[in-house]
Amino acid sequence: MELQAQEGRLIAAAGLGRVLVATAVPVERDAVAQAFPDRGGVEVIAAGVGPALAAASTASALTAAALKGTPYGLVVSAGIGGGFQPGAPVGSLVVADGIVAADLGAETEDGFLPVTELGFGTVRHEPPADLVRRVAETTGARTGAVLTVSTVTGTAARAAALRERHPTALAEAMEGFGVAEAAAAQGVPVLEIRAISNPVGPRDRAAWRIGDALAALTEGFGKLAPVLESWNRHDS
């Protein structure tokens, strides 16, 4: 693991600027890809649903690219997700200033304990602050923590509990932390960008706006190409 991280840091230091965007499912992949019709230095993959498959797929893509001598300088976890109200209304865009594993830990009689309080692991990755700022300024995205969960929130009580534990949280999804773990293992910086399709809380499929969220995802990434190119050229 440490050898992989050292290799990744050398790749990043070299300023090699290809970008890997990892979504969960093909419809999200296609929404992002529409923003890059000529692809250029951006590769978009459907990495799978959930943190484990997302991590495995992202790690495989990073390793394959490095072995071919065409490594990535940035990984972006992207897709639609739930938004904590009123901070992230449906149709808005969120860029993570923290990518948080919200349910990695243990339930106790005194409440939830994150894995870090059990003495091992990590539960948070922080994207490059300057890049987060540039993305937010360029796209109008709101900035806050994006929570990664293995079970999507379906009740008001759980939504409230998550907000109590993570007061800066704006969105919830299922892949970001897995993508971030894979990127961190190879020393590659990571972002997470989510378009909000539904409120976090009781599941009301009739209120979901998946089409609007996918359109917001395409629009947001359409504005990002110069930001990503500039950041990789000067800051990697």
C-alpha positions in Angstrom: 0.0 0.0 0.0 2.8 2.4 0.9 4.6 1.6 -2.3 1.5 2.4 -4.3 1.1 5.7 -2.5 4.7 6.7 -3.2 4.3 5.8 -6.9 1.1 7.9 -7.0 2.7 10.9 -5.4 5.5 10.8 -8.0 2.8 10.6 -10.7 1.0 13.6 -9.3 4.2 15.6 -8.8 5.0 15.1 -12.5 2.0 17.2 -13.4 0.4 14.6 -15.6 -3.1 16.0 -16.0 -5.6 13.4 -17.2 -8.8 13.3 -15.2 -10.8 10.2 -14.2 -14.5 10.8 -13.5 -16.1 7.8 -11.7 -19.9 7.7 -11.6 -22.1 4.9 -10.2 -24.3 4.0 -13.2 -24.2 4.4 -16.9 -26.9 7.2 -17.0 -24.7 9.3 -14.7 -21.6 8.5 -16.8 -23.4 9.6 -20.0 -24.6 12.8 -18.4 -21.0 13.8 -17.5 -19.6 12.6 -20.8 -22.0 14.9 -22.7 -20.0 17.8 -21.3 -16.8 16.5 -22.9 -17.8 15.5 -26.5 -14.2 15.4 -27.6 -13.1 13.7 -24.4 -9.6 15.3 -24.4 -7.9 14.4 -21.1 -11.1 13.3 -19.4 -12.2 9.7 -19.0 -15.6 8.9 -17.6 -16.5 5.4 -16.2 -19.4 3.8 -14.5 -17.7 2.3 -11.5 -20.7 0.6 -9.9 -23.0 1.2 -7.0 -21.7 1.3 -3.4 -18.3 2.2 -1.9 -16.7 -1.2 -2.3 -17.3 -1.7 -6.0 -16.6 2.0 -6.6 -13.2 1.7 -4.9 -12.3 -1.5 -6.7 -13.2 -0.1 -10.1 -11.5 3.2 -9.5 -8.3 1.4 -8.3 -8.3 -0.8 -11.4 -8.6 2.2 -13.7 -5.9 4.1 -11.9 -3.5 1.2 -11.9 -4.2 0.3 -15.6 -3.5 3.9 -16.6 -0.3 4.2 -14.6 1.0 0.9 -16.1 0.3 2.3 -19.6 2.3 5.4 -18.8 -0.8 7.6 -19.1 -1.7 8.2 -15.4 -4.5 10.4 -14.0 -3.7 13.5 -12.1 -7.2 13.9 -10.6 -10.1 11.6 -9.7 -13.7 13.0 -9.5 -16.5 11.0 -7.9 -19.7 12.3 -9.6 -23.4 11.6 -9.9 -26.7 12.5 -8.5 -27.5 12.2 -4.8 -29.8 13.3 -1.9 -29.6 16.8 -0.5 -30.0 17.8 3.1 -32.7 20.5 3.2 -32.8 23.4 3.0 -29.0 23.7 2.3 -29.0 21.7 -0.9 -32.3 22.0 -2.8 -33.3 19.6 -5.6 -31.6 20.6 -8.8 -28.6 22.3 -7.1 -25.0 21.2 -7.4 -22.8 20.3 -4.4 -19.0 20.1 -4.3 -17.5 18.3 -1.3 -15.0 20.0 1.0 -15.0 16.7 2.9 -15.8 13.2 1.7 -17.1 11.3 4.7 -17.9 7.7 5.5 -21.0 8.3 7.5 -21.8 4.8 8.7 -18.3 3.2 9.0 -18.1 2.4 12.6 -20.1 0.8 15.4 -23.4 1.2 17.1 -23.2 1.4 20.9 -25.7 2.0 23.7 -24.4 5.6 23.8 -24.8 6.1 20.0 -22.7 5.7 16.9 -18.9 5.6 17.0 -16.9 6.2 13.9 -14.2 3.7 13.1 -11.5 6.3 14.0 -12.8 6.3 17.6 -12.4 2.6 17.7 -8.7 3.1 17.0 -8.2 2.5 13.3 -9.0 3.5 9.8 -10.2 6.9 8.5 -13.6 8.3 7.8 -12.8 11.5 5.9 -10.9 12.7 2.9 -10.5 16.4 2.1 -10.2 17.5 -1.6 -7.8 20.2 -2.5 -9.3 23.4 -1.0 -8.3 25.7 -3.8 -9.8 23.4 -6.4 -13.0 23.1 -4.4 -13.2 26.9 -4.3 -12.6 27.2 -8.0 -15.3 24.6 -8.8 -17.8 26.3 -6.6 -17.1 29.7 -8.1 -17.3 28.4 -11.7 -20.4 26.3 -11.4 -22.3 28.0 -8.6 -22.1 24.8 -6.6 -22.7 24.8 -2.8 -19.8 23.6 -0.7 -20.1 21.2 2.2 -19.5 17.7 3.3 -20.9 14.8 1.2 -21.7 11.7 3.2 -21.1 8.2 1.8 -23.6 5.7 3.1 -24.1 2.0 2.4 -27.8 2.3 3.2 -29.6 5.3 1.7 -31.5 7.3 4.3 -35.3 6.7 4.2 -36.6 8.3 7.4 -36.6 11.8 8.9 -35.1 10.4 12.1 -32.0 9.1 10.4 -31.6 12.3 8.3 -31.7 14.2 11.6 -29.2 11.9 13.2 -26.8 12.3 10.3 -27.1 16.1 10.3 -26.4 16.1 14.1 -23.2 14.0 13.6 -22.2 15.9 10.5 -23.5 19.5 10.7 -21.8 20.7 7.5 -23.3 17.9 5.4 -25.1 19.0 2.3 -25.5 15.7 0.4 -25.6 11.9 0.7 -24.5 9.3 -1.9 -23.0 5.8 -1.9 -19.7 5.9 -3.7 -17.6 9.0 -2.9 -15.6 7.6 0.0 -14.8 4.4 -1.9 -13.5 6.5 -4.8 -11.5 8.7 -2.5 -9.9 5.6 -0.7 -8.7 4.3 -4.1 -7.3 7.7 -5.1 -5.6 8.2 -1.7 -3.9 4.8 -2.0 -2.2 6.0 -5.1 -1.6 9.5 -4.0 -4.0 11.1 -6.5 -6.1 14.1 -5.4 -9.9 13.6 -5.4 -13.1 15.7 -5.8 -16.7 14.8 -5.3 -19.5 16.6 -7.2 -23.2 15.8 -6.7 -26.3 17.1 -8.4 -29.3 16.8 -6.1 -32.2 14.7 -7.2 -34.2 14.3 -4.0 -34.3 15.4 -0.4 -32.5 13.2 2.2 -35.2 11.7 4.4 -38.5 9.8 3.8 -38.5 8.2 0.4 -41.0 9.9 -1.9 -40.2 8.7 -5.4 -42.9 11.0 -6.9 -40.8 14.0 -5.6 -37.6 12.9 -7.2 -36.2 14.9 -10.1 -33.7 12.6 -11.6 -33.9 14.2 -15.0 -33.3 17.7 -13.6 -30.3 16.5 -11.6 -28.7 14.8 -14.6 -29.1 18.0 -16.6 -27.5 19.9 -13.7 -24.7 17.5 -13.8 -24.1 18.0 -17.5 -24.3 21.7 -17.2 -21.9 21.8 -14.2 -19.3 19.7 -15.9 -19.7 21.7 -19.0 -18.2 24.7 -17.1 -15.4 22.7 -15.5 -13.0 21.9 -18.3 -10.9 25.0 -18.1 -10.8 24.8 -14.3 -9.6 21.2 -14.3 -7.0 21.9 -17.1 -5.7 25.0 -15.2 -5.5 23.2 -11.9 -3.7 20.2 -13.3 -1.3 22.4 -15.3 -0.3 24.6 -12.4 -1.0 22.9 -9.1 -0.5 19.1 -9.6 
